[in-house]
Amino acid sequence: MLTGKHIILGITGSIAAYKAAMLCRLLVKEGAEVRVVMTPLAKQFITPLTMATLSKHPILVEFFNPENGEWNSHVSLGEWADMLLIAPATANTLAKMVTGVADNLLLTTYLSARSKVAVAPAMDLDMYAHVTTQQNLRTLAERGVAIIEPEAGELASGLVGKGRMAEPEEIVRQVEALLCDKKRLAGKRYIVTAGATIEPIDPVRYITNHSTGKMGYAIAEELARRGAEVKLISGRTNLDTPYGVERVDVLTAEDMYNAAVECWADADGGVMCAAVADYTPAHVADHKLKKSDDDMHIELCRTKDIAKELGATKESRVLVGFALETDNEEFHAEGKLQRKNLDFIVLNSLRDKGAGFRGDTNKVTIIDHSTKVEHPLMSKHDTAKVIVDKIESITLNK
């Protein structure tokens, strides 16, 4: 997706600089030409030799080569680049970007850059939360700098909180979104359901399943990356909202049904990826049900079928379903394809290692009304690309 793009990767003095090696490798793998500019302090965390090997270009640190006096032109670098990506970006570098301090090659390159600029902050939680850092980030965003939000987790200090640089895969996805020229789904509106619903038994207990929402979130992100307006109707999850996506939080199958039907009215297509409960307790106790010596019997009633409801009013719109099966997989998936009036269905089997819930990979077979294509085990983000490729093809040919 980045073939032919020129990216300057700026590395500053943070322990997160070790991630820059994988980030550089992924950018090159996606087809980008990468030139690395390091601050002097960054060399204390990762060697120029490592980055030169991965980028396949000499590393730039100083304003000139002390051996022959050759000038490393920040002006030429700024003109060459399609993007300046600073990852990791320390609090110190962010502050200097705001105030225009130009005391190293990276900062002078920033001030000369005509390209898009993105920063991936990395620092301890108190530094990140400090009013000065937050104001600097707001100022940079107002000036058009893309902020790739840090993650929450364990930090080098031993504390736990927000400030850890985003993972390289996430940074690459956001760079692709910022640089993608072919927004082929621009102007199209899609809804995506994701995650598990929760069906209460009483104020304490509920019925749910193992879905994490990762597959649906990856699809929503990929649709947005291609220019679509996306409403992500999400059950409970620990995932962050994908970049450029509007999220609608729901809890029960009934909530998801109502949100999906409402959003469908203005949509050009939908992807039904959520693991929606097929049954819900007929009666929900208003108090905690106490344990006794007897067995407990809970009456369940059928929930509304969201995909079938949307399929009944689909007309010329695109509708995609999912089927997670454990036996007679293709037979059951093809049945759903027909009954719910889907354009295609994505089948995965719990018998395939690495597919299904909780993991970061999936192995799917895409079935439409005339073809069946089996795909190998891939990351869920790569699986999302395959699925959205097919959505895009159908959309543009309708």
Order of alpha helices (4+ residues) and beta strands (2+ residues): beta-alpha-beta-alpha-alpha-beta-alpha-alpha-beta-alpha-alpha-beta-beta-beta-alpha-beta-beta-beta-alpha-beta-beta-alpha-beta-beta-beta-alpha-beta-alpha-beta-beta-beta-beta-beta-alpha
